[in-house]
């Protein structure tokens, strides 16, 4: 393993350790969003399964990034209040 690769793994491990709760909530939220979006699109928009799955994956990924940033901001405000 190269020094560069080792560095990437260390950075990734540190990011995970520092954000474990937010990352877990984000993953659970995103998976639920995938399922809900597919079902809703199939029922409401009457699209094909592949269209529903494409939209259900792309749009929640954008939402996952938004949720992660919101959660980090929210948690920083709550921790400052409790200090």
Buried (B, 14 or more C-beta within 10 A) or exposed (E): EEEEEEEEEEEEEEEEEEBEEBBEEBEEBBEEBBEEBBEEBBEEEEBEEEBBBBBBBEBBEEBBEEBBEEBEEEEEEEEEEEE
